[in-house]
């Protein structure tokens, strides 16, 4: 066989010409794919040296089959925050926002079990209220509000909430409330010049579809008690005979006690001084 020997200075030009015509001096196609020997011929080749790596371009070039590419994502435990924490290309994939108790509808929205068993249903908190509680604030995420909250008499303030005169005029004071409550009221002797009994009437009105009961004690939590437990209006009259030369004023400890409620409407309590009654419970 006769071999053609070219001058050294013509070899580079011949190589360029062959490449332009689709031939490779290395035996590989010049398009970056693998040749017959299984080895790649360019920086984009992916079949030599192992599988394709992380898929992020290396600092010095495009995707290759070398070691793992440099990446700004550092895998950590996935948390619900709108971020791909574990670097798998998905954010918050471990959390079902349609039913997750602590991420209901959105990350961080907790269905609180306050006075309730609160479930996330179709991305909305749905509280099942405990006995004596209602969801009354239009916020299902915080559970239910307790109407049957069991206060204790000994915690009532030593200072009367208000005062009505018990032997002159017709002073009237009204308060409203949501749950159970103790209230101290002063029934005052205002006219020292007569022996007029010092009296008061206490009326509790429950809202429709609710029943609160009324208990009234003289002087202290251990004092004599009167009660009324109808369903619409409960009323108790309390009185004390006047004391010649002394102050016949006295305190009433009023308890509003829960019995039942299928509503969030408030109860109303009215105290009226100087009423006609033969009651002298507070003597």
C-alpha beads as a LAMMPS data file, in Angstrom:
LAMMPS data file: protein, C-alpha beads

283 atoms
282 bonds

1 atom types
1 bond types

-500.0 500.0 xlo xhi
-500.0 500.0 ylo yhi
-500.0 500.0 zlo zhi

Masses

1 110.0

Atoms # bond

1 1 1 0.000 0.000 0.000
2 1 1 1.235 3.443 -0.875
3 1 1 0.943 6.084 1.858
4 1 1 0.609 9.715 1.130
5 1 1 2.960 11.820 3.198
6 1 1 1.962 15.438 3.545
7 1 1 4.124 18.246 4.656
8 1 1 3.714 18.980 8.399
9 1 1 2.324 22.436 7.763
10 1 1 -0.608 21.024 5.736
11 1 1 -1.884 18.540 8.388
12 1 1 -4.031 21.056 10.379
13 1 1 -5.676 22.282 7.197
14 1 1 -6.527 18.738 6.130
15 1 1 -8.093 17.973 9.556
16 1 1 -10.344 21.003 9.286
17 1 1 -11.432 19.964 5.823
18 1 1 -12.305 16.438 6.939
19 1 1 -14.341 17.724 9.881
20 1 1 -16.287 20.001 7.598
21 1 1 -17.191 16.977 5.465
22 1 1 -18.448 14.922 8.436
23 1 1 -15.328 12.952 9.271
24 1 1 -13.538 12.944 12.666
25 1 1 -9.814 12.322 13.056
26 1 1 -10.583 10.554 16.375
27 1 1 -13.058 8.155 14.832
28 1 1 -16.014 9.917 16.606
29 1 1 -18.786 11.973 15.063
30 1 1 -18.122 15.668 15.725
31 1 1 -21.593 16.338 17.098
32 1 1 -20.927 15.436 20.758
33 1 1 -22.434 11.899 20.622
34 1 1 -20.601 8.670 21.336
35 1 1 -18.607 7.094 18.548
36 1 1 -17.944 3.463 17.771
37 1 1 -15.488 3.119 20.621
38 1 1 -18.090 4.194 23.231
39 1 1 -16.156 7.285 24.229
40 1 1 -17.433 10.794 23.840
41 1 1 -15.795 13.424 21.759
42 1 1 -17.043 16.653 23.342
43 1 1 -18.057 18.377 26.568
44 1 1 -21.777 17.557 26.071
45 1 1 -21.282 13.795 25.903
46 1 1 -23.251 11.856 28.553
47 1 1 -22.398 8.208 27.934
48 1 1 -18.797 8.011 29.031
49 1 1 -17.624 7.775 32.617
50 1 1 -21.017 7.089 34.246
51 1 1 -24.642 8.280 34.300
52 1 1 -25.753 11.857 33.898
53 1 1 -25.279 13.750 37.144
54 1 1 -27.461 16.289 38.978
55 1 1 -28.544 18.109 35.840
56 1 1 -27.241 21.532 36.800
57 1 1 -24.590 23.017 34.530
58 1 1 -21.091 22.883 35.947
59 1 1 -19.320 26.139 36.517
60 1 1 -17.039 25.447 33.544
61 1 1 -19.567 24.100 31.038
62 1 1 -22.795 22.275 30.209
63 1 1 -24.191 19.023 31.623
64 1 1 -21.668 16.208 31.615
65 1 1 -21.156 12.711 32.985
66 1 1 -18.523 13.564 35.557
67 1 1 -19.008 13.966 39.300
68 1 1 -22.033 15.710 40.822
69 1 1 -22.549 19.226 39.581
70 1 1 -22.318 22.194 41.876
71 1 1 -25.811 23.241 43.137
72 1 1 -27.137 25.982 45.407
73 1 1 -29.764 23.608 46.945
74 1 1 -28.635 21.855 50.147
75 1 1 -31.132 19.096 51.062
76 1 1 -32.831 19.349 54.470
77 1 1 -36.028 17.936 55.972
78 1 1 -39.071 19.124 54.062
79 1 1 -41.222 21.551 56.062
80 1 1 -44.385 23.397 55.046
81 1 1 -43.105 26.791 53.950
82 1 1 -43.472 27.081 50.173
83 1 1 -39.801 26.108 49.663
84 1 1 -38.243 22.962 48.149
85 1 1 -36.289 22.052 51.290
86 1 1 -35.238 18.523 50.251
87 1 1 -34.160 19.541 46.736
88 1 1 -36.440 17.119 44.888
89 1 1 -37.974 19.742 42.647
90 1 1 -41.211 20.003 44.651
91 1 1 -42.237 22.283 47.516
92 1 1 -44.301 21.053 50.519
93 1 1 -45.059 17.728 48.798
94 1 1 -45.193 15.921 52.171
95 1 1 -48.174 17.983 53.361
96 1 1 -51.821 17.672 52.342
97 1 1 -53.214 21.178 52.803
98 1 1 -56.757 19.858 52.314
99 1 1 -56.683 17.798 55.531
100 1 1 -53.570 18.647 57.584
101 1 1 -54.534 19.720 61.126
102 1 1 -51.551 22.079 61.448
103 1 1 -51.540 23.307 57.824
104 1 1 -55.197 23.621 56.840
105 1 1 -55.568 25.377 53.504
106 1 1 -52.188 27.075 53.923
107 1 1 -48.897 26.412 55.675
108 1 1 -49.124 27.327 59.361
109 1 1 -52.938 27.525 59.576
110 1 1 -53.681 25.394 62.663
111 1 1 -57.133 24.020 63.515
112 1 1 -56.981 24.619 67.279
113 1 1 -58.795 22.146 69.536
114 1 1 -59.877 24.805 72.061
115 1 1 -63.135 23.549 73.616
116 1 1 -63.569 21.389 70.513
117 1 1 -62.306 18.588 68.307
118 1 1 -61.202 20.537 65.243
119 1 1 -60.684 18.813 61.884
120 1 1 -59.409 20.136 58.555
121 1 1 -61.954 19.260 55.861
122 1 1 -61.475 20.408 52.260
123 1 1 -58.907 23.003 53.436
124 1 1 -61.272 24.493 56.062
125 1 1 -61.265 23.998 59.861
126 1 1 -64.504 22.397 61.054
127 1 1 -64.730 22.389 64.892
128 1 1 -67.037 19.998 66.741
129 1 1 -67.712 22.011 69.903
130 1 1 -67.574 20.435 73.362
131 1 1 -70.624 20.489 75.626
132 1 1 -71.333 24.034 76.817
133 1 1 -69.356 25.658 73.984
134 1 1 -70.260 27.337 70.705
135 1 1 -68.260 28.706 67.763
136 1 1 -69.358 32.306 68.241
137 1 1 -66.542 34.449 66.863
138 1 1 -66.751 33.369 63.183
139 1 1 -63.202 32.010 63.371
140 1 1 -63.222 28.192 63.108
141 1 1 -59.422 28.007 63.364
142 1 1 -59.452 28.878 67.100
143 1 1 -62.020 26.253 68.145
144 1 1 -65.104 27.163 70.200
145 1 1 -65.989 29.668 72.910
146 1 1 -67.108 28.270 76.262
147 1 1 -70.412 29.439 77.754
148 1 1 -70.418 26.865 80.557
149 1 1 -67.130 28.098 82.059
150 1 1 -67.695 27.327 85.779
151 1 1 -66.447 30.443 87.621
152 1 1 -66.149 30.310 91.410
153 1 1 -67.975 32.629 93.781
154 1 1 -64.908 33.323 95.908
155 1 1 -63.250 34.995 92.915
156 1 1 -65.910 37.694 92.684
157 1 1 -64.609 41.217 93.140
158 1 1 -64.866 42.737 96.609
159 1 1 -65.823 46.008 94.942
160 1 1 -69.446 46.188 93.751
161 1 1 -69.900 46.425 89.996
162 1 1 -72.525 49.101 90.634
163 1 1 -74.876 50.454 93.330
164 1 1 -78.634 50.975 93.384
165 1 1 -80.556 52.818 96.098
166 1 1 -82.839 50.439 97.928
167 1 1 -85.166 52.807 99.787
168 1 1 -85.791 55.702 97.390
169 1 1 -86.297 56.133 93.649
170 1 1 -86.124 53.282 91.163
171 1 1 -82.495 52.995 90.172
172 1 1 -81.998 50.457 87.386
173 1 1 -78.729 48.964 86.106
174 1 1 -78.374 46.438 83.267
175 1 1 -75.432 44.279 82.226
176 1 1 -75.090 41.627 79.534
177 1 1 -72.838 38.600 79.271
178 1 1 -71.880 35.548 77.249
179 1 1 -70.907 32.876 79.763
180 1 1 -71.455 32.153 83.434
181 1 1 -70.683 34.987 85.838
182 1 1 -70.686 36.200 89.433
183 1 1 -71.494 39.884 89.997
184 1 1 -71.448 41.858 93.258
185 1 1 -74.041 44.652 93.560
186 1 1 -74.509 47.157 96.387
187 1 1 -78.082 47.882 97.546
188 1 1 -77.714 51.102 99.516
189 1 1 -79.792 52.793 102.178
190 1 1 -80.127 56.381 101.000
191 1 1 -82.751 57.819 103.378
192 1 1 -81.681 57.713 107.021
193 1 1 -84.742 59.661 108.117
194 1 1 -87.266 56.856 107.627
195 1 1 -87.510 53.180 108.416
196 1 1 -88.172 52.188 104.813
197 1 1 -87.012 48.635 103.974
198 1 1 -84.033 48.426 101.629
199 1 1 -84.995 46.218 98.650
200 1 1 -83.994 45.243 95.146
201 1 1 -85.251 43.093 92.288
202 1 1 -82.894 41.048 90.097
203 1 1 -84.151 39.860 86.689
204 1 1 -82.255 37.603 84.252
205 1 1 -83.442 37.307 80.649
206 1 1 -82.024 34.458 78.557
207 1 1 -81.909 34.740 74.750
208 1 1 -84.080 32.538 72.572
209 1 1 -82.798 28.953 72.374
210 1 1 -80.780 29.370 75.574
211 1 1 -81.403 28.897 79.292
212 1 1 -79.389 30.583 82.042
213 1 1 -80.512 30.353 85.663
214 1 1 -80.387 33.006 88.384
215 1 1 -79.027 32.581 91.919
216 1 1 -78.756 35.507 94.361
217 1 1 -77.052 35.479 97.766
218 1 1 -76.980 38.077 100.540
219 1 1 -73.728 39.596 101.734
220 1 1 -71.331 36.773 100.819
221 1 1 -70.891 33.478 99.006
222 1 1 -72.046 31.735 102.180
223 1 1 -75.121 33.916 102.639
224 1 1 -78.792 33.017 102.208
225 1 1 -79.677 32.264 98.589
226 1 1 -82.738 32.733 96.403
227 1 1 -83.003 31.220 92.929
228 1 1 -85.163 31.241 89.815
229 1 1 -84.799 28.700 87.007
230 1 1 -87.471 29.313 84.383
231 1 1 -86.543 29.402 80.701
232 1 1 -87.470 32.976 79.708
233 1 1 -87.075 35.441 82.599
234 1 1 -85.835 34.563 86.058
235 1 1 -86.567 37.045 88.841
236 1 1 -85.564 37.236 92.498
237 1 1 -86.570 39.937 94.998
238 1 1 -84.338 40.530 97.997
239 1 1 -84.823 42.897 100.969
240 1 1 -83.722 43.950 104.422
241 1 1 -85.589 45.823 107.151
242 1 1 -84.298 49.256 108.003
243 1 1 -82.181 49.609 111.116
244 1 1 -82.990 52.540 113.374
245 1 1 -79.814 54.530 113.680
246 1 1 -77.764 52.154 111.544
247 1 1 -76.902 51.544 107.901
248 1 1 -79.145 48.919 106.319
249 1 1 -77.146 48.734 103.076
250 1 1 -76.089 45.272 101.891
251 1 1 -74.384 43.495 99.019
252 1 1 -75.910 40.950 96.671
253 1 1 -73.796 38.224 95.073
254 1 1 -75.549 37.417 91.787
255 1 1 -74.739 34.241 89.885
256 1 1 -75.701 33.675 86.250
257 1 1 -75.495 29.910 85.755
258 1 1 -75.478 28.083 82.407
259 1 1 -78.047 25.380 81.725
260 1 1 -78.187 25.091 77.923
261 1 1 -77.628 27.166 74.788
262 1 1 -77.990 26.601 71.062
263 1 1 -77.155 30.209 70.256
264 1 1 -74.391 32.760 70.722
265 1 1 -76.713 35.592 71.806
266 1 1 -76.008 37.195 75.221
267 1 1 -78.084 37.108 78.376
268 1 1 -79.271 40.325 80.049
269 1 1 -79.309 41.053 83.801
270 1 1 -81.259 43.978 85.299
271 1 1 -81.126 45.132 88.928
272 1 1 -83.762 47.584 90.175
273 1 1 -83.653 49.229 93.586
274 1 1 -86.516 50.110 95.930
275 1 1 -89.159 47.615 94.794
276 1 1 -92.285 46.517 96.615
277 1 1 -91.563 43.138 98.195
278 1 1 -92.156 41.415 101.505
279 1 1 -88.858 39.556 101.186
280 1 1 -86.410 40.153 104.047
281 1 1 -83.902 37.436 103.225
282 1 1 -81.007 39.779 103.884
283 1 1 -81.944 40.694 107.484

Bonds

1 1 1 2
2 1 2 3
3 1 3 4
4 1 4 5
5 1 5 6
6 1 6 7
7 1 7 8
8 1 8 9
9 1 9 10
10 1 10 11
11 1 11 12
12 1 12 13
13 1 13 14
14 1 14 15
15 1 15 16
16 1 16 17
17 1 17 18
18 1 18 19
19 1 19 20
20 1 20 21
21 1 21 22
22 1 22 23
23 1 23 24
24 1 24 25
25 1 25 26
26 1 26 27
27 1 27 28
28 1 28 29
29 1 29 30
30 1 30 31
31 1 31 32
32 1 32 33
33 1 33 34
34 1 34 35
35 1 35 36
36 1 36 37
37 1 37 38
38 1 38 39
39 1 39 40
40 1 40 41
41 1 41 42
42 1 42 43
43 1 43 44
44 1 44 45
45 1 45 46
46 1 46 47
47 1 47 48
48 1 48 49
49 1 49 50
50 1 50 51
51 1 51 52
52 1 52 53
53 1 53 54
54 1 54 55
55 1 55 56
56 1 56 57
57 1 57 58
58 1 58 59
59 1 59 60
60 1 60 61
61 1 61 62
62 1 62 63
63 1 63 64
64 1 64 65
65 1 65 66
66 1 66 67
67 1 67 68
68 1 68 69
69 1 69 70
70 1 70 71
71 1 71 72
72 1 72 73
73 1 73 74
74 1 74 75
75 1 75 76
76 1 76 77
77 1 77 78
78 1 78 79
79 1 79 80
80 1 80 81
81 1 81 82
82 1 82 83
83 1 83 84
84 1 84 85
85 1 85 86
86 1 86 87
87 1 87 88
88 1 88 89
89 1 89 90
90 1 90 91
91 1 91 92
92 1 92 93
93 1 93 94
94 1 94 95
95 1 95 96
96 1 96 97
97 1 97 98
98 1 98 99
99 1 99 100
100 1 100 101
101 1 101 102
102 1 102 103
103 1 103 104
104 1 104 105
105 1 105 106
106 1 106 107
107 1 107 108
108 1 108 109
109 1 109 110
110 1 110 111
111 1 111 112
112 1 112 113
113 1 113 114
114 1 114 115
115 1 115 116
116 1 116 117
117 1 117 118
118 1 118 119
119 1 119 120
120 1 120 121
121 1 121 122
122 1 122 123
123 1 123 124
124 1 124 125
125 1 125 126
126 1 126 127
127 1 127 128
128 1 128 129
129 1 129 130
130 1 130 131
131 1 131 132
132 1 132 133
133 1 133 134
134 1 134 135
135 1 135 136
136 1 136 137
137 1 137 138
138 1 138 139
139 1 139 140
140 1 140 141
141 1 141 142
142 1 142 143
143 1 143 144
144 1 144 145
145 1 145 146
146 1 146 147
147 1 147 148
148 1 148 149
149 1 149 150
150 1 150 151
151 1 151 152
152 1 152 153
153 1 153 154
154 1 154 155
155 1 155 156
156 1 156 157
157 1 157 158
158 1 158 159
159 1 159 160
160 1 160 161
161 1 161 162
162 1 162 163
163 1 163 164
164 1 164 165
165 1 165 166
166 1 166 167
167 1 167 168
168 1 168 169
169 1 169 170
170 1 170 171
171 1 171 172
172 1 172 173
173 1 173 174
174 1 174 175
175 1 175 176
176 1 176 177
177 1 177 178
178 1 178 179
179 1 179 180
180 1 180 181
181 1 181 182
182 1 182 183
183 1 183 184
184 1 184 185
185 1 185 186
186 1 186 187
187 1 187 188
188 1 188 189
189 1 189 190
190 1 190 191
191 1 191 192
192 1 192 193
193 1 193 194
194 1 194 195
195 1 195 196
196 1 196 197
197 1 197 198
198 1 198 199
199 1 199 200
200 1 200 201
201 1 201 202
202 1 202 203
203 1 203 204
204 1 204 205
205 1 205 206
206 1 206 207
207 1 207 208
208 1 208 209
209 1 209 210
210 1 210 211
211 1 211 212
212 1 212 213
213 1 213 214
214 1 214 215
215 1 215 216
216 1 216 217
217 1 217 218
218 1 218 219
219 1 219 220
220 1 220 221
221 1 221 222
222 1 222 223
223 1 223 224
224 1 224 225
225 1 225 226
226 1 226 227
227 1 227 228
228 1 228 229
229 1 229 230
230 1 230 231
231 1 231 232
232 1 232 233
233 1 233 234
234 1 234 235
235 1 235 236
236 1 236 237
237 1 237 238
238 1 238 239
239 1 239 240
240 1 240 241
241 1 241 242
242 1 242 243
243 1 243 244
244 1 244 245
245 1 245 246
246 1 246 247
247 1 247 248
248 1 248 249
249 1 249 250
250 1 250 251
251 1 251 252
252 1 252 253
253 1 253 254
254 1 254 255
255 1 255 256
256 1 256 257
257 1 257 258
258 1 258 259
259 1 259 260
260 1 260 261
261 1 261 262
262 1 262 263
263 1 263 264
264 1 264 265
265 1 265 266
266 1 266 267
267 1 267 268
268 1 268 269
269 1 269 270
270 1 270 271
271 1 271 272
272 1 272 273
273 1 273 274
274 1 274 275
275 1 275 276
276 1 276 277
277 1 277 278
278 1 278 279
279 1 279 280
280 1 280 281
281 1 281 282
282 1 282 283
